[in-house]
Amino acid sequence: MTMTSLKEEEAPEIYREPVLYREWGYQLTALGRYFLAIDYFEKSSKSATDEDLRTLMGLYRALIKCTKYFAAEKLSEKCMKIAPDYYKVRKMRMEALFQIGEFSHSLVHAYEGMRRHGVTFEHGVYQANETIEDCIGRNTSPIALLLLYPWIRRLWKHRELLINKLKEEEDELAGIAEGEVKFKVNDPEVQQQARMKRLHRIIAKIDVGYLTIDKDFLEEIVNRPETVASPSKKSITELLTLVNTCYRNVMYIQNLLRMRRPFYVTYFRRKISEGHKIMLEQERKLRKNIVIIKADFLLHLLQTARINKDYPTFFKLVYHVKDTFDAYTDKMFPLKQRCLNALYKMVAQVYIDTRNLTCLDNEEMKTRYLKHHLGIRVATLPRDIDLAWMPTVNVKETFKMFQRRLAMASVPLELAWLYHEFCKFLIDIHRFDLARFYAKKGQDMAQEANCDQWFLNIDHLMLRTEIYQNNRNEARDIALLILANARKLNIDCLIDFYERVVKMVDEMELNSDFDDIAVRQQLILELMPKEMKEEVDSLWRRMDVVPAKRRLSVMPGCKPIDRKFKMPFTRRSILPSPPKDPERDARIALLKQYAPPRKRPGFVNFQEFE
């Protein structure tokens, strides 16, 4: 009897008791029974051998719902000791400190969490910051400013950087007068700097040998640290510090070697025998022959890319060939200017090749290509790169590139090419005043170089500018001028192209009051099939006559919601609906009546036991 009574007094063991109590606590929290949930979470903590983070987080949430903020704050401090790097625990700590009035410490935790999880802690930063600004001094830590000082410094530096960038961008996109000063042509100062830089590199190669390659690499990073930009500020700072140290060491080695062995001593004291002079002369002739072979190879590559209409590769090679030829002296490469002139004329011919519409099949395709050449996009294809119009990737770097190339250019044919490319770039960024200004300069250079191809290409850019700005009369005059130049060149495909352009400009309805919405509506109307054009056109007219706040009321399928008068409505569409099949609908309804119920095995509905 004694053993039986003892067994009856002992409570039965429950399998995985802490987990069961914890899950019951979460379920009760979801049902809104927070006080009972707190009891279950505490039972789970007492029955567990170790502290379970999930149990403590559930208990914290129940305490917050019951407005027991000081108990929740102590619990969040306990969770921070268990898992200080877990972002949900830090968020708990931030919320609990804010609820008990420790706004400054809450802001510190919000900033710490925002470094890794910006979106999660962004609201906490704004909330604590606004509360501190509105607070009169009570419950505010005296060291809050000291704790936030690193972030204040970083924010101040970021603000100064944004202001400087804004000033630079405004200065780059200045007016025509400032642009004329900024983009100097045949600038002797820039050319002198380039010559001195090349001379210093030759002297450095004599002093330190192949270490010159490393020196150039380090110098590029030191002068342009934005090339190694990265979200990790700490690693970038360490990298730039290391680069500066290595660059100083290389310059120190070069200066040390130069002091021990000056260049003039090395140059004047060497004694060269006659056999050595003959060997050096033969090496010089060999290098000249290698340069000629390389130039022929590069020009053949360009011609192959042009024939295959691989325009991205072609224009990448153009700048590479240009820089390669400029690196050679006239003595090393006597045919340099002839090869460069051939390069400029090949680029001009590439732009003319894209305007050949005779290879297309139907009139609709020809009209589409013609519109895309004039900057009027009506479809996805052809793309801009198919028409030899390369997109601009980096506006700031492109400005610097044109500034450098125009300062180094002196030949009229080269200037005509550069002005044409610069005009294309200005059209891309919608600076039509500057585009028109530099297009006129390009026309003068093309006329001076006696190159009708570049004259025609620059006129084509001016035509595109006038069409984009809806200047119909000016566009028609330029189109007639280009047609006369095409007849002068006696190229049949060009004559056919610009005759179509003149006809299209006459038929176009250009209106200075044509806004972006009307342009978009016109494009949609052109893309619609013929049987739907009348209905879509009627829809646009109905939308134009009603006020803006009621415009969606006439749009099919876009009925505005009336909060005061909630009535069901039927969505209509301008697209034809599929034909209805009553037999199929009746069959589906019958099958739904006898469909088996979808019940999940093991699912418990706790709402039945309330």
Buried (B, 14 or more C-beta within 10 A) or exposed (E): EEEEEEEEEEEEEEEEBBBBBBBBBBBBBEEEBBEBBBBBBBBBBEBBEEEBBEBBBBBBBBBBBBEBBEBBBBBBEBBBEEBEEBBBBBBBBBBBBBBBBBBBBBBBBBBBBBEEEEEBBEEBBEBBBEBBEEEEEEBBBEEBEEBBEEBEEEEEEEEEEEEEEEEEEEEBBEEEEEBBEBBEBEBEEBBEEBEEEEEEEEEBBBBBEEBBEEBEBBBEBBEEBEEEEEEEEEEBEEBBEEBBEBBEEBBEBBEEBBEEEEEEEEEEEEEEEEEEEEEEEEEEEEEBEEBBEBBEEBBEBBEEBBEEEBBEBBBEBBEEBBEBBEEBEEEEBEBBBEBBBBBBBBBBEBBBBBBBBEEBEEEEBBBBBBBBBBBBEEEEEBEBBEBBBBEEEEEEEBBEBBBBBBBBBEBBBBBBBBBBBBBBBBBBBEBBEBBBBBBEBBBBBBBEBEBBBBBBBBBBBBBBBBBBBBBBEBBBBBBEBBBEBBBEEEBEBBBBBBBBBBEBBEEBEBEEEEEEEEEEBBEEBEEBEEEBEEEBBEBBEEBEEEEEEEBEEBBEEEBEEEEEEEEEEEEEEEEEEEEEEEEEEEEEEEEEEEEEEEEEEEEEEEEEEE
